[in-house]
Amino acid sequence: MRVEAIGALEWDARGMTRKTRPPYQRDARGRETEPAASRPTYEVCIEIGAMPILVRTDNLEFLRILANRYGGFVNPGAEPIFAFDVEVAPAGAVTEEAELQVGITDGRWVIERGDFCAECDLASGKGRIRQSANPYSIDAALRILHSLLLASRGGLLVHAASAVRNGGAYVFAGVSGTGKTTISRLAPSDATLLTDEISYLRRESSGYVAYGTPFAGELGEPGKNVRAPLAGLFLLKQGPENRIVPVRNAEAVRELMRHVLFFAHDEALVEMVFQTVCDFVKSVPVHRLIFTPERRVWELVN
């Protein structure tokens, strides 16, 4: 295999290494085969929510894009639980017209959108993506993959902002326009932003924990790669004054289900997600936060 010079890229510091074989291919019957031609292959390990995903590609420029996009979440020392092989398609080979579709065929999840197509085999821990050289397509694929992985692990991806303050993580859930980015901008200086768009929640032995994610909303900045125990979840609603309203468990389940990001139409996994939501609202305080866009609202959060 050829080894090419890579200029100023710092492999150990950025989590990128050279592989000894190109990404696997499959024949018409779905069996793995060795590629006919050997090209240098590069990889980066992206760890979100303590679940490292290895991304392999033979496109060095795309690797640089990934390193810049996921910088704080690159972990060269992590042991991957899943590996994606990425084929970077030439310009014009993919479009952005088709809507997202997620389905399962012969035990493999198939994820398609106008700008990418992907396959995920959760049993083998392998997948592949065909996309153009941009970070947005693989961003979508990673979100969907993590939602599938979390479903069987008692975790959730939630359309919510989250931040850590005084050792506890607070989640602010709401549809677009209810104030997720606003509450993030209003956060005091002693708060650490985990995300202003997609919160990553996992059940661990000590209870539920929130992790930072690189998935940014209107702020356009990734969250910090830290974790903290869940101290509370707030359902956002803008109003004329700042106040907190109690929410019964049944209502909390209905509301939280609206904000869970899960794209697969699979009865067993949907049931797992529902059971996780039910367990979550019994374990973590859930309130409705009615607020005006002023910094004083954070006085109610703690």
Sequence and secondary structure as in RCSB ss.txt:
>XXXX:A:sequence
MRVEAIGALEWDARGMTRKTRPPYQRDARGRETEPAASRPTYEVCIEIGAMPILVRTDNLEFLRILANRYGGFVN
PGAEPIFAFDVEVAPAGAVTEEAELQVGITDGRWVIERGDFCAECDLASGKGRIRQSANPYSIDAALRILHSLLL
ASRGGLLVHAASAVRNGGAYVFAGVSGTGKTTISRLAPSDATLLTDEISYLRRESSGYVAYGTPFAGELGEPGKN
VRAPLAGLFLLKQGPENRIVPVRNAEAVRELMRHVLFFAHDEALVEMVFQTVCDFVKSVPVHRLIFTPERRVWEL
VN
>XXXX:A:secstr
      TT  HHHHTEEEESS   EE TTS EE  SS   EEEEEEEETTEEEEEEES HHHHHHHHHHSGGGB 
TT   SEEEEEEE  TTSS S S  EEEEETTEEEEEETTEEEEEETTTTEEEEEE S HHHHHHHHHHHHHHHH
HTTTEEEEEEEEEEETTEEEEEE STTSSHHHHHHT  TT EEEESSEEEEEEETTEEEEE  S   TT     S
 EEEEEEEEEEEE SS EEEE  HHHHHHHHHHHB      HHHHHHHHHHHHHHHHHS EEEEEE SSGGGHHH
H 
